[in-house]
């Protein structure tokens, strides 16, 4: 699991708030995260937190976005084509799966998870879609991804990957981590192949 260290701490007020929220999620669980404790851990006042976020739910949503953005940034593209594209998508999925903060929020607050994952396309999902769509377009031009609307193909890749991340724990006895990665890779390659 990814850990939070002082080395990766943000100097910005918003970053300090998100770092403190991550600490609270890990220390207390999602249900017991309070704005007062976030402010205390970030060494700022509650009104300062309220000027940036209306409540803890919005802080947790911003925290998910930041962590997912970090996961995407941690797995750079290695080239153009279906194979590098699938490797990146699977790599980002793995980074998210092993991020203890993201998984804690998703598993401990089902209402937030459902809102974040199924009711609207949020900031991080739009960012992921834009990235995958651009890589799909380049791979189509190169000939290694089938023709089709790049946004639609990217959405299906997101849905396949997102459901794999969410169900990974449930099927771990059948699909241990390495096998899950192999099967997700096969699924995405098969879906995108010309």
Order of alpha helices (4+ residues) and beta strands (2+ residues): alpha-alpha-alpha-alpha-alpha-alpha-alpha-alpha-alpha-alpha
